[in-house]
Amino acid sequence: MTTATTVTTTFDADRRWHLHERVALRPEPFGALAYHYGNRRLTFLRSPDLVDLVERLADEPSARAAFTAAGIDDRRWPSFEKALTSLAAGDFIVPEESS
């Protein structure tokens, strides 16, 4: 009997994240389409602010720092954390490896 093992990435806003190397973003008027060439998943980033945040993730020491750099109001952070959690679960964004 073979069993499948699923690895779930838990989003931690205090970690540094980046777009998976096999993910491409295509700008759209509503935000962007994200396509993962590895797992063939497609998702919509339904806000230009979310696209900006995702693009900033690798440049900042943590996701929280990226929120600040993107100028996202603190009151909106929970909804962005929810979106990033979903992107992490789909392997669109991945945490930086600890050194």
C-alpha positions in Angstrom: 0.0 0.0 0.0 1.3 3.4 -1.0 0.4 6.5 1.0 0.9 10.1 -0.2 2.6 12.5 2.0 1.5 16.1 1.9 3.8 18.9 3.2 2.0 22.0 4.3 3.8 25.2 4.6 2.6 27.4 7.4 2.8 31.1 6.6 4.8 33.0 9.2 4.8 36.8 8.6 8.0 37.1 10.6 10.0 35.1 8.0 11.4 36.2 4.7 9.5 34.8 1.7 9.9 34.9 -2.0 8.0 34.0 -5.2 8.7 30.3 -6.0 11.3 30.1 -8.8 8.7 28.3 -11.1 6.0 30.9 -10.7 5.4 33.7 -13.2 3.2 36.7 -12.6 1.3 38.2 -15.5 0.0 41.8 -14.8 -3.7 42.3 -15.3 -5.9 45.4 -14.7 -7.3 43.7 -11.5 -3.9 42.7 -10.2 -2.1 39.7 -11.7 -2.4 36.1 -12.7 0.1 33.7 -11.1 1.0 30.5 -12.8 3.1 27.8 -11.2 4.9 25.9 -13.9 5.8 23.1 -11.4 2.4 22.1 -10.1 0.4 23.8 -13.0 -1.7 25.8 -10.7 -3.2 29.1 -11.6 -4.4 31.7 -9.2 -5.5 35.3 -9.3 -3.9 38.1 -7.3 -7.0 40.3 -7.1 -5.4 43.5 -6.0 -2.5 45.6 -7.3 -1.5 46.1 -3.6 -1.2 42.3 -3.2 0.9 42.1 -6.4 3.2 44.8 -5.0 3.5 43.0 -1.7 4.3 39.7 -3.3 7.0 41.3 -5.5 8.5 43.0 -2.4 8.7 39.9 -0.2 12.2 38.8 -1.3 13.6 42.3 -0.8 12.6 42.6 2.9 13.7 40.8 6.0 10.2 39.6 6.7 6.7 39.6 5.3 5.8 42.2 7.9 8.6 44.5 6.7 7.2 44.0 3.2 3.8 45.1 4.4 5.3 48.3 5.7 7.5 48.8 2.6 4.4 48.4 0.4 2.6 51.1 2.5 -0.2 48.7 3.5 -2.3 50.1 6.4 -2.0 47.9 9.6 -5.8 47.4 9.6 -5.5 45.6 6.2 -2.7 43.3 7.3 -5.0 40.4 8.3 -6.6 40.1 4.9 -3.1 40.2 3.3 -1.8 37.6 5.7 -4.8 35.4 4.7 -3.9 35.9 1.0 -0.3 35.1 1.6 -1.3 32.0 3.6 -3.2 30.8 0.6 -0.3 31.5 -1.7 2.1 29.6 0.6 -0.3 26.6 0.7 -0.3 26.5 -3.1 3.5 26.8 -3.2 3.4 30.1 -5.0 5.5 31.7 -2.3 8.1 29.9 -0.3 10.1 30.8 2.8 13.7 31.6 2.6 15.9 28.8 3.8 17.5 29.4 7.2 21.3 29.8 7.1 
